[in-house]
């Protein structure tokens, strides 16, 4: 596979390409699909673990957790351009 196959695959990810491409192009797209599936699975597992962990918190831990989220949002909101 050459870098041109990777470049062609990345350029057409945003749109639907009906052109014929080489095998390398489809291998790159298949690889991106596999990585996307792994990422979705990992995010789902992480979210389920997060929800379970929040449910096991004491009220004091939950308040500290919410205060931390609030501070993080304030900092991010302050640093983002208008």
C-alpha positions as CSV (number, residue, x, y, z in Angstrom):
1,X,0.0,0.0,0.0
2,X,1.3,3.4,-0.9
3,X,0.7,6.8,0.7
4,X,-1.4,7.7,-2.4
5,X,-4.0,5.0,-1.4
6,X,-4.1,6.4,2.1
7,X,-4.5,10.0,0.8
8,X,-7.3,9.0,-1.6
9,X,-9.2,7.2,1.2
10,X,-8.9,10.1,3.6
11,X,-9.9,12.6,1.0
12,X,-13.1,10.8,0.1
13,X,-14.2,9.9,3.6
14,X,-16.3,13.0,3.7
15,X,-18.3,12.2,0.6
16,X,-19.5,9.2,-1.4
17,X,-17.0,8.1,-4.0
18,X,-18.4,6.2,-7.0
19,X,-15.0,6.0,-8.8
20,X,-13.2,2.7,-9.1
21,X,-10.1,2.5,-6.9
22,X,-7.4,0.0,-6.3
23,X,-7.3,-2.7,-3.6
24,X,-5.2,-0.5,-1.3
25,X,-8.0,2.1,-1.1
26,X,-10.5,-0.4,0.0
27,X,-8.1,-1.9,2.5
28,X,-7.5,1.5,4.1
29,X,-11.3,2.1,4.3
30,X,-11.8,-1.3,5.8
31,X,-9.1,-0.5,8.4
32,X,-10.8,2.8,9.2
33,X,-14.1,0.9,9.6
34,X,-12.5,-1.6,12.0
35,X,-10.9,1.2,14.1
36,X,-14.2,3.0,14.2
37,X,-16.0,-0.2,15.4
38,X,-13.3,-0.7,18.1
39,X,-13.7,2.9,19.2
40,X,-17.5,2.7,19.5
41,X,-17.2,-0.5,21.5
42,X,-14.6,0.9,23.9
43,X,-16.7,4.1,24.4
44,X,-19.8,2.0,25.1
45,X,-18.0,-0.2,27.6
46,X,-16.5,2.9,29.3
47,X,-19.8,4.6,29.5
48,X,-21.4,1.6,31.1
49,X,-18.6,1.3,33.7
50,X,-18.9,5.1,34.3
51,X,-22.7,4.8,35.0
52,X,-22.1,1.9,37.4
53,X,-19.4,3.8,39.2
54,X,-21.6,6.9,39.6
55,X,-24.4,4.7,41.0
56,X,-22.0,3.4,43.7
57,X,-20.9,6.8,44.9
58,X,-21.8,8.2,48.3
59,X,-23.6,11.5,48.4
60,X,-20.4,13.3,49.3
61,X,-18.4,11.7,46.5
62,X,-21.2,12.6,44.1
63,X,-21.2,16.2,45.1
64,X,-17.4,16.4,44.7
65,X,-17.8,14.7,41.3
66,X,-20.4,17.2,40.2
67,X,-18.3,20.2,41.5
68,X,-15.3,18.8,39.5
69,X,-17.4,18.6,36.3
70,X,-18.7,22.2,36.9
71,X,-15.1,23.5,37.4
72,X,-14.0,21.7,34.2
73,X,-16.8,23.3,32.2
74,X,-16.1,26.7,33.6
75,X,-12.4,26.4,32.7
76,X,-13.2,25.1,29.2
77,X,-15.8,27.8,28.6
78,X,-13.4,30.5,29.7
79,X,-10.6,29.3,27.4
80,X,-12.8,28.8,24.3
81,X,-12.9,31.7,21.9
82,X,-16.3,33.5,21.6
